[in-house]
């Protein structure tokens, strides 16, 4: 598995924590920044990760900003992305099992580093169940192809 990860200025601390986790898990990753304390535009980072996911350059993406809201909205504008904003482990597992999410968004001002690590660990390890959930995800894909 290969993961792209990015944050804006509001998510740098948790991004660094998650990079440490990826290294511990021996998961290859691309760190797309940011590396500054100045205000930056979260859509630039979200779209960069999302484009790498849909191109197949990476398997999944992780985005962190202050709340995770802006990142998830921006990422979901990219056709083929199913980004979920998650702040608890139950949702992290469910969004993989039921929605086959390919990007995870989190908010550094909402959760701490320990919970963020637990969420990412569970999200990365949880497979998609398919079955009835697969037909639901296919409806989303079909809609995207009809309504560009």
C-alpha positions in Angstrom: 0.0 0.0 0.0 1.1 3.5 -0.8 -0.4 6.6 0.8 -0.3 10.3 0.0 -0.6 12.6 3.0 -1.0 16.4 3.3 -2.1 19.1 5.7 -2.6 22.8 5.7 -1.1 25.0 8.4 -3.8 23.8 10.8 -2.9 20.1 10.6 0.8 20.0 10.5 1.3 18.5 14.0 -1.0 15.5 13.4 0.4 15.1 9.9 3.8 14.6 11.4 2.4 12.1 14.0 0.7 10.1 11.2 3.9 10.1 9.1 5.6 8.5 12.2 2.8 5.9 12.3 3.1 5.1 8.6 6.8 4.6 9.1 6.2 2.3 12.1 3.7 0.3 9.9 6.2 0.1 7.0 3.7 1.8 4.7 5.2 3.8 1.8 4.0 7.4 1.7 4.3 10.6 -0.2 4.3 13.7 2.1 2.8 16.6 0.1 3.2 19.2 2.9 2.7 21.9 4.0 5.8 23.0 5.7 4.9 26.4 7.0 3.1 28.1 9.8 1.6 30.7 7.5 -1.9 30.4 6.3 -2.2 28.3 3.2 -5.1 27.3 1.0 -6.4 23.8 1.9 -7.9 23.0 -1.5 -4.4 23.0 -3.1 -3.4 20.2 -0.7 -6.6 18.3 -0.8 -6.8 18.3 -4.6 -3.1 17.3 -4.9 -3.7 14.2 -2.8 -7.0 13.4 -4.5 -5.5 13.5 -8.0 -2.8 11.1 -6.9 -5.4 8.7 -5.6 -7.5 8.7 -8.7 -4.5 8.4 -11.0 -3.4 5.3 -9.2 -0.1 6.8 -8.1 -1.1 6.0 -4.5 -3.8 3.7 -3.1 -5.2 6.0 -0.4 -4.9 9.5 0.9 -4.9 11.2 4.3 -5.7 14.9 4.8 -5.5 17.0 7.9 -6.6 20.6 8.5 -8.1 22.4 11.5 -11.4 20.7 11.3 -11.1 18.3 8.4 -14.2 19.9 6.8 -12.5 22.0 4.2 -10.2 19.2 3.1 -13.0 16.7 2.8 -15.2 19.1 0.8 -12.3 19.9 -1.6 -11.2 16.3 -2.0 -14.7 15.1 -2.8 -14.9 17.5 -5.8 -12.4 15.2 -7.6 -14.2 12.5 -9.6 -13.6 9.1 -8.1 -12.8 10.2 -4.6 -14.7 9.0 -1.6 -13.3 11.1 1.3 -14.7 10.7 4.8 -14.3 13.1 7.6 -13.7 10.9 10.7 -13.1 11.7 14.3 -13.8 8.3 16.0 -12.7 4.7 15.5 -16.2 3.4 14.8 -16.6 5.7 11.8 -13.1 4.9 10.6 -13.9 1.2 10.4 -17.4 1.7 9.0 -16.3 4.1 6.3 -13.9 1.5 4.9 -16.2 -1.5 5.3 -19.3 0.2 3.9 -18.1 3.0 1.7 -14.7 1.9 0.4 -13.3 5.3 1.2 -10.1 6.2 -0.5 -9.2 9.3 1.5 -9.5 10.0 5.2 -9.8 13.6 6.5 -9.3 14.6 10.1 -9.2 17.8 12.1 -6.3 18.6 14.4 -8.4 21.1 16.4 -11.0 18.4 17.0 -8.9 15.3 18.0 -5.6 14.7 19.6 -2.6 12.7 18.2 -3.3 9.5 20.0 -6.9 9.2 18.6 -5.7 10.3 15.2 -3.2 7.4 15.2 -5.9 4.9 16.2 -8.2 6.2 13.5 -5.6 5.9 10.8 -4.3 2.5 11.9 -7.9 1.1 11.9 -8.8 2.8 8.6 -5.7 1.5 6.8 -6.2 -2.1 8.1 -10.0 -2.4 7.4 -11.0 -3.9 4.1 -14.1 -3.1 2.1 -16.9 -5.6 2.7 -18.4 -5.4 -0.8 -21.7 -7.2 -1.3 -24.6 -4.9 -0.8 -22.2 -2.1 0.1 -20.5 -2.6 -3.3 -23.7 -2.0 -5.2 -24.2 1.2 -3.2 -20.7 2.4 -4.0 -21.3 1.5 -7.6 -24.4 3.8 -7.6 -22.1 6.7 -6.7 -19.6 5.8 -9.4 -22.4 5.5 -12.0 -23.8 8.9 -11.0 -20.3 10.4 -11.4 -20.0 9.0 -14.9 -23.4 10.4 -15.9 -23.1 13.8 -14.2 -19.6 15.0 -14.8 
